[in-house]
Amino acid sequence: MSQLVDSWGRKITYLRVSITDRCNYRCIYCQPEKHFNFIPHPEILRYEEIIEIINEAVDLGVTKVRITGGEPLIRKGIIDFIKKLKKIKRLEDISLTTNGYFLTEYAEKLKNAGLKRVNISLDSLQKDKYSQITQGGDLEKALKGIDSAILAGLLPIKINTVLIRGINDEEVENFVKLALERPLCIRFIELMPSLEEIIDNYKDKFISGLDIKENLAKKYSFNPIKTDSDNGPAKYYQIEGGKGTIGFITALSQHFCQTCNRIRLTSEGKIRPCLFSNQEIDLKKALREVGNRGEDQILRRKVIRNKIELAVKLKPKGHKIKEGISNSLSFKMSRVGG
């Protein structure tokens, strides 16, 4: 089996795939603009193109794919898409990130289609605060979505909580209690700068995951645990007496670039070697310049493989955000897929 290895010796086995930039929420750290311009439908990768790309990525050494958005469950045809992904040989893990709103409808269907597990964004356990952060989201629907995911067996369920000073930082212990009572992994994520609106007052809103961990250690006993993906971004801990676990994703205060094993495919067909770099490889344009007849298939495969290998070669050693936040690093999180 082939292997994708970047210029710094890291083996790339993980592909995050954004299938849409559209979402039923407008989270303040993802789509804060009053007038958000979505990508025109013809510019979004077709499912057939995504399957084609993932097939080649797996042949090159990718073993894990995560489906993201926007909100991926808002795109029609998602169940059939997952079924086709499941048929790809040597693709070991298919997961999905969602806000949970549609899981009451889709959880069992996703499981039956071949989805292994889900990550669910949940930034508050207070109805009004949740609505404020998501700009109109429904907390009750999200919580019911979590219940549906548990019943469907989409495990382990990871709850992604972005901490924002002055907004939801007083809820940390409430989330820890949730991990004590339920078999969930609560992951506290440092706020990441993306748009100019966030960059302008970013430092006032940022909370270090290390500070959160130190404060929790004064009241709770927890021990580090190993996971199936120890080269992932989170460090996990088992809470003494708890059914669940907690994790910390410290992309800025203690970045994990040295073990990063991923690249991203945006919804408009660009490969992004690093989340915090504006460098992108336009795969869609190159692919659509090639025909789609039988005799064109060999060339299409070659184009895809060349672009993936180029993206991996261009993957930087690490991001430079700690050296200074700049507008040159701004991007729209919903278009990248987080």
ZINORQUI-V195791 format. One record per residue. N is the residue number from 1. RES is the residue in three letters. PSI is psi in radians with two decimals (NA if undefined). OMEGA is omega as a letter, one per 40 degrees, with the letter a starting at -180 (none if undefined). NEAR is the number of other C-alpha atoms within 12 Angstrom. Layout:
<<N:RES:PSI:OMEGA:NEAR> <N:RES:PSI:OMEGA:NEAR>>
//
This chain:
<<1:MET:2.43:a:13> <2:SER:2.82:i:18> <3:GLN:2.42:i:23> <4:LEU:2.01:a:34> <5:VAL:2.25:a:27> <6:ASP:-3.11:a:28> <7:SER:-0.20:a:20> <8:TRP:0.20:i:20> <9:GLY:0.13:i:18> <10:ARG:2.30:i:25> <11:LYS:2.17:a:28> <12:ILE:1.98:a:39> <13:THR:0.03:a:38> <14:TYR:2.18:i:38> <15:LEU:2.12:i:46> <16:ARG:2.23:a:40> <17:VAL:1.99:i:46> <18:SER:2.15:a:42> <19:ILE:-0.11:i:47> <20:THR:2.65:i:40> <21:ASP:-0.01:a:39> <22:ARG:2.62:a:35> <23:CYS:2.64:i:34> <24:ASN:-0.09:i:26> <25:TYR:2.91:i:36> <26:ARG:1.07:a:29> <27:CYS:2.45:a:33> <28:ILE:-0.35:i:34> <29:TYR:0.04:a:38> <30:CYS:-0.84:i:38> <31:GLN:1.15:a:33> <32:PRO:-0.24:a:25> <33:GLU:2.58:i:19> <34:LYS:-0.68:a:12> <35:HIS:1.73:a:8> <36:PHE:2.16:a:17> <37:ASN:1.96:i:15> <38:PHE:2.74:i:21> <39:ILE:2.31:i:22> <40:PRO:2.49:a:13> <41:HIS:-0.75:a:16> <42:PRO:-0.35:a:15> <43:GLU:-0.14:i:23> <44:ILE:2.43:i:31> <45:LEU:2.37:i:33> <46:ARG:2.68:i:27> <47:TYR:-0.72:a:29> <48:GLU:-0.66:i:20> <49:GLU:-0.70:a:30> <50:ILE:-0.78:i:36> <51:ILE:-0.74:i:30> <52:GLU:-0.77:a:31> <53:ILE:-0.78:a:40> <54:ILE:-0.66:i:45> <55:ASN:-0.80:a:31> <56:GLU:-0.65:i:34> <57:ALA:-0.73:i:45> <58:VAL:-0.71:i:34> <59:ASP:-0.47:i:27> <60:LEU:-0.20:i:31> <61:GLY:-0.09:i:31> <62:VAL:2.34:a:39> <63:THR:-0.20:a:35> <64:LYS:2.29:i:38> <65:VAL:2.31:i:42> <66:ARG:2.26:i:38> <67:ILE:2.22:a:45> <68:THR:-3.05:i:40> <69:GLY:-2.38:e:39> <70:GLY:-2.58:i:37> <71:GLU:1.87:a:41> <72:PRO:-0.51:a:42> <73:LEU:-0.04:i:38> <74:ILE:-0.26:a:26> <75:ARG:2.26:i:29> <76:LYS:2.54:i:17> <77:GLY:0.17:a:20> <78:ILE:-0.61:a:30> <79:ILE:-0.83:i:28> <80:ASP:-0.61:i:23> <81:PHE:-0.80:i:31> <82:ILE:-0.69:i:37> <83:LYS:-0.71:a:22> <84:LYS:-0.64:i:24> <85:LEU:-0.71:a:37> <86:LYS:-0.47:a:29> <87:LYS:-0.17:a:21> <88:ILE:2.03:a:27> <89:LYS:2.51:i:20> <90:ARG:0.02:i:24> <91:LEU:1.86:a:32> <92:GLU:-0.47:a:23> <93:ASP:2.16:i:31> <94:ILE:2.10:a:39> <95:SER:3.05:a:36> <96:LEU:2.47:i:46> <97:THR:2.30:a:37> <98:THR:2.83:i:44> <99:ASN:-0.05:i:44> <100:GLY:-0.20:a:42> <101:TYR:-0.69:a:35> <102:PHE:0.08:a:36> <103:LEU:-0.48:i:37> <104:THR:-0.53:i:26> <105:GLU:-0.59:a:23> <106:TYR:-0.28:a:33> <107:ALA:-0.93:a:37> <108:GLU:-0.67:i:27> <109:LYS:-0.70:i:28> <110:LEU:-0.75:i:36> <111:LYS:-0.80:a:30> <112:ASN:-0.50:a:19> <113:ALA:-0.36:i:26> <114:GLY:0.02:i:31> <115:LEU:2.41:a:40> <116:LYS:-0.78:a:35> <117:ARG:2.96:a:36> <118:VAL:2.62:i:43> <119:ASN:2.38:a:37> <120:ILE:2.17:i:42> <121:SER:2.19:a:42> <122:LEU:1.79:a:46> <123:ASP:-0.02:i:45> <124:SER:2.62:i:39> <125:LEU:0.16:i:33> <126:GLN:2.26:a:25> <127:LYS:-0.90:a:22> <128:ASP:-0.70:a:19> <129:LYS:-0.71:i:26> <130:TYR:-0.75:i:32> <131:SER:-0.64:i:26> <132:GLN:-0.81:a:24> <133:ILE:-0.73:a:33> <134:THR:-0.11:a:32> <135:GLN:0.98:i:25> <136:GLY:0.11:a:20> <137:GLY:2.84:a:32> <138:ASP:1.83:a:30> <139:LEU:-0.71:a:30> <140:GLU:-0.72:i:24> <141:LYS:-0.70:i:24> <142:ALA:-0.75:a:34> <143:LEU:-0.68:i:30> <144:LYS:-0.58:i:23> <145:GLY:-0.68:i:33> <146:ILE:-0.78:i:42> <147:ASP:-0.74:a:28> <148:SER:-0.67:i:29> <149:ALA:-0.68:i:40> <150:ILE:-0.82:a:29> <151:LEU:-0.61:a:22> <152:ALA:-0.28:i:28> <153:GLY:0.46:i:23> <154:LEU:1.25:a:35> <155:LEU:2.67:e:29> <156:PRO:2.60:i:28> <157:ILE:2.12:i:38> <158:LYS:2.23:i:39> <159:ILE:2.06:a:43> <160:ASN:2.04:a:32> <161:THR:1.93:i:36> <162:VAL:2.10:a:43> <163:LEU:2.27:a:37> <164:ILE:2.07:a:34> <165:ARG:2.34:i:22> <166:GLY:-0.05:a:15> <167:ILE:-1.02:a:28> <168:ASN:0.20:a:31> <169:ASP:-0.34:i:30> <170:GLU:-0.02:a:21> <171:GLU:0.06:a:27> <172:VAL:-0.83:a:35> <173:GLU:-0.53:i:25> <174:ASN:-0.67:i:20> <175:PHE:-0.64:i:34> <176:VAL:-0.71:i:40> <177:LYS:-0.60:i:27> <178:LEU:-0.68:i:29> <179:ALA:-0.47:i:32> <180:LEU:-0.64:a:26> <181:GLU:-0.42:a:19> <182:ARG:2.70:a:25> <183:PRO:1.13:a:30> <184:LEU:2.68:i:37> <185:CYS:1.93:i:41> <186:ILE:2.10:a:45> <187:ARG:2.02:i:38> <188:PHE:2.12:a:45> <189:ILE:2.29:i:39> <190:GLU:2.44:i:37> <191:LEU:2.28:a:39> <192:MET:2.29:i:40> <193:PRO:2.33:i:39> <194:SER:-1.05:a:35> <195:LEU:2.80:a:29> <196:GLU:-0.60:a:24> <197:GLU:-0.62:i:23> <198:ILE:-0.71:a:31> <199:ILE:-0.66:a:26> <200:ASP:-0.64:a:17> <201:ASN:0.47:a:20> <202:TYR:-0.82:a:26> <203:LYS:-0.54:i:22> <204:ASP:-0.42:a:16> <205:LYS:-0.24:a:25> <206:PHE:2.41:i:32> <207:ILE:2.21:i:32> <208:SER:2.31:i:30> <209:GLY:-0.53:i:35> <210:LEU:-0.66:i:24> <211:ASP:-0.72:i:21> <212:ILE:-0.78:i:33> <213:LYS:-0.76:a:32> <214:GLU:-0.68:i:15> <215:ASN:-0.69:i:17> <216:LEU:-0.59:a:26> <217:ALA:-0.32:i:19> <218:LYS:-0.37:a:12> <219:LYS:-0.40:a:15> <220:TYR:2.63:i:23> <221:SER:2.21:i:21> <222:PHE:2.59:a:26> <223:ASN:2.51:i:19> <224:PRO:2.51:i:19> <225:ILE:2.69:i:20> <226:LYS:2.63:i:16> <227:THR:3.09:i:18> <228:ASP:-0.25:a:13> <229:SER:1.16:a:20> <230:ASP:-0.24:i:17> <231:ASN:0.18:i:22> <232:GLY:3.14:a:27> <233:PRO:-0.36:a:27> <234:ALA:2.60:i:35> <235:LYS:2.21:a:34> <236:TYR:2.64:a:31> <237:TYR:2.43:i:32> <238:GLN:2.21:i:27> <239:ILE:2.32:a:31> <240:GLU:2.13:i:22> <241:GLY:0.09:a:18> <242:GLY:2.68:i:24> <243:LYS:-0.46:a:20> <244:GLY:-2.93:a:31> <245:THR:2.94:i:39> <246:ILE:2.70:i:46> <247:GLY:2.81:i:41> <248:PHE:2.21:i:41> <249:ILE:1.81:a:34> <250:THR:1.20:a:32> <251:ALA:-0.41:a:36> <252:LEU:-0.85:a:30> <253:SER:-0.48:a:25> <254:GLN:1.27:a:23> <255:HIS:2.78:a:29> <256:PHE:0.49:a:24> <257:CYS:-0.59:a:30> <258:GLN:-0.33:i:24> <259:THR:0.17:a:24> <260:CYS:2.23:a:35> <261:ASN:0.39:a:38> <262:ARG:2.73:i:42> <263:ILE:2.90:a:48> <264:ARG:2.48:i:49> <265:LEU:2.02:a:46> <266:THR:2.88:a:44> <267:SER:-0.39:i:44> <268:GLU:0.27:i:37> <269:GLY:0.52:i:40> <270:LYS:2.41:i:37> <271:ILE:2.21:a:47> <272:ARG:1.92:a:40> <273:PRO:-0.53:a:40> <274:CYS:2.37:i:39> <275:LEU:-0.73:a:37> <276:PHE:0.64:i:37> <277:SER:2.43:i:31> <278:ASN:0.02:i:26> <279:GLN:2.22:i:26> <280:GLU:2.59:i:30> <281:ILE:2.09:a:33> <282:ASP:1.63:a:29> <283:LEU:-0.70:a:38> <284:LYS:-0.81:a:31> <285:LYS:-0.82:a:23> <286:ALA:-0.68:a:24> <287:LEU:-0.69:a:32> <288:ARG:-0.20:i:22> <289:GLU:-0.24:i:15> <290:VAL:2.53:i:21> <291:GLY:3.05:a:17> <292:ASN:0.42:i:17> <293:ARG:2.98:a:10> <294:GLY:-0.76:a:11> <295:GLU:-0.17:a:11> <296:ASP:-0.17:a:16> <297:GLN:-0.68:i:17> <298:ILE:-0.73:i:18> <299:LEU:-0.67:i:20> <300:ARG:-0.75:i:29> <301:ARG:-0.73:a:30> <302:LYS:-0.74:i:23> <303:VAL:-0.82:a:29> <304:ILE:-0.85:a:40> <305:ARG:-0.73:i:31> <306:ASN:-0.72:a:25> <307:LYS:-0.69:i:33> <308:ILE:-0.80:a:46> <309:GLU:-0.63:i:33> <310:LEU:-0.77:i:25> <311:ALA:-0.74:i:34> <312:VAL:-0.71:i:41> <313:LYS:-0.60:a:26> <314:LEU:-0.03:a:25> <315:LYS:2.15:a:38> <316:PRO:2.82:i:29> <317:LYS:-0.61:i:24> <318:GLY:2.89:i:27> <319:HIS:2.85:a:27> <320:LYS:0.32:a:22> <321:ILE:-0.65:a:26> <322:LYS:-0.33:i:19> <323:GLU:-0.02:i:11> <324:GLY:2.20:i:15> <325:ILE:2.25:a:24> <326:SER:2.61:i:24> <327:ASN:-0.34:i:21> <328:SER:-0.28:i:18> <329:LEU:0.04:a:27> <330:SER:2.52:i:28> <331:PHE:2.87:i:32> <332:LYS:1.93:a:38> <333:MET:-0.65:a:38> <334:SER:-0.43:i:40> <335:ARG:-0.38:a:40> <336:VAL:-0.62:i:42> <337:GLY:0.14:i:40> <338:GLY:NA:none:42>>
//
